[in-house]
């Protein structure tokens, strides 16, 4: 009987030690390191207005539909850009529904941006990302939207090109992926320019 209590006591002590280390010390160490080295990312990469109001996160797309804004990738997340329902459409390349949807999006994209019927449209302008929340569009997509935004805001295309350049994230590690334009930061910069001409 004495051996049984010794075994039980050892199991309880081991459980308590592991609970303290795994549920207390380890999370505190990770939290401390993230706050010290990656403060902005660890806190959601939030974008704040001048009055301190949260405008959004650099990591999540938002729906913009007005002509004066650059438009993000389409979203299949919930009713659109819903972070609580992140996910793709689960439609595959042989899906007729997906093919029809892309055709409709290509026609709408060409119409809203004043493109010719034979002008190629970037894939990211008509397909959703895997999460439905990708905040970036390709440089080509941004350049095709540039004339529409310039006209709607009565701003020079050169100024817009500079803003696009300022809000373009480079390749990861300098070689992985393609440069991408963060739509939310770009549109916030546009609003800032409009507020302070």
N, C-alpha and C positions, 0 to 999 in steps of 0.2 A: 504494500500500500504506500509505503514511504517513497518507493521508486516512481509510482504513478503520479504522486503530487509533485515530485521533482521534475518529471517530464512536463506536466501541465504548467508548472511555474516557468520552466524554460521556454515553452511555447508562448506563454503570455508576455514574458519579457522580450523575446525576439519580435513578437508582433508589435509591441509598443515602441521598441527601438526603430524598427522599419517604418512604422507609421510616422514617427517624429522626423526621421531622415527623409522619407519619400514624400510625405504630405506637408512637411513644414520647412525643413532646411533647404532641400533641393529647389522647391518653387521660389523660396526667398532669394537664393543665390542666382537663379535664372532671371528673376524679376530685377534684381539689382544690376546684373550685367547688362540686361536689355535697356534699362533706364539710363545707365551710364554711357553705353556705347552706341545705342540705336534709339535714342529718346523719341525722335519724331515717328519712326516706324512702329515702335512699341506702343505708341499711343494713337495709332490709327491713321497717321499721315494726314491729319485734318487740315482743311483749308478754311481759314477764318476771314470774315469780312473785317473792315476797319473798326467796326463797333464790337468785335469779338464774337459775333454770331457765326456758328459753324455753317459753312456753305456746302461742305461735302468732304470726301476723302479722295486723295490722289490715286488711291488704289481701286476705286469703284466708279463705274460709269453712271451717268445720269442721263435721262432723256431730254434732249433739246430738239425742238421742232420749228422754232421761229427762224425766219430767213436770216436774221441778224446774228445767228449763232452757227458754229460748226456743229454738225450732227455726228453722234457716235455711231458705233456699229449697232445693227439691230440686236435686240435682246429676246431670248426665250425664257428669261427668268421671271416666273410668275406672270403678272400683267405687264411686265417690262421693267427691267432694272431693279427688281425686288430682291434685295440681298438675303431675305429670309427664304426665298424660293430659288436660290441659285441653281442653275443647271442648264443643260442643252435641251434641244427639242427632241433628241433621240431619233431624228429622221436621217436615214442613210442615203448614200449617193444614188441608189436605185429607186428612191421614193418619188413617185409622181407628185405628191403633195409638196415636197421640198423643191422639186424642179419648177412647179407652177409658182410657188412662193418667191423663188429667186428671180424668175422672169418678171413677175409683178414688181419686185423691188428694183430690178434693173431699169424698167420703164419709168418708175417713179423717180429714181435717182437722176436719170437723164433729164427728165422734165423739170425737176426742181432746180437743177444746176445748169439748165440751158445747154445741154450737150446734144450733139448730132446723134441720129439714130444708130450710126455705125461706130460711135466712139466706145472704146473699151472702158469697162467699169471695174475698179479694183474689187477683188473678192471680199475684202473686209467691209466694203460698203453695203453688201447685200447678204452676208452670212453672219450669223451670231457666233460668238466665241463659245468655247466649251462651258464656261460658267455663266455666260450671258451678262457678265459684268466687267468685261475688259475695258479699261478706261482709255486705251490707245487706238488710234487709227493710223494707217500708213501715210507716209509723206505724199504719195500720189493722191490718195483720197482727200487729204487736206488741200492740196493744190487745185483739185477739181472743184472744191467747194469755195475756194478763195474769191472768185469773181462775184458769186452770189452774195457773200457776206460783205464784200467791199461795197457793192451797190446798195445793200440794205442799210449799211451804217454810214455811207458817204465818207469812206476812209480810203486812202490810197492803197493800192495793191502792194506797193513796196513796204509800207508800214505793216501790213498783214503778214508779208513774207518774213519780216523781222520777228514778229510775235510768234509765228509758227516755229522759227528757228530757236527762239528762246524757250519754247515749251516742248521741244523734241528731246526725248530720252534716247541716249546713245545705245548701241548694242551692249548686251550684258557681257562684262569682262572684256569689252572691246572687240569681241568676235562672234558672240552667240546671238542669233536672231537678227532682226532688222530694226533700224531706228523707228521709233513710234512717237506720234504726237499725242500728248495727253489732252483730251478734249476739254475736260473740266478746267484745268489750269489755263488753257488757251482762252476759253470763254470768260473766265474770271478776269484775265488780263485785258480782254476786249472791253468788258464792263468798266474796268479801272481806267482805261484810256478814254472811254466815253464820258466818265465822270470827271476826269481831269484832262481836258483837251490841251 
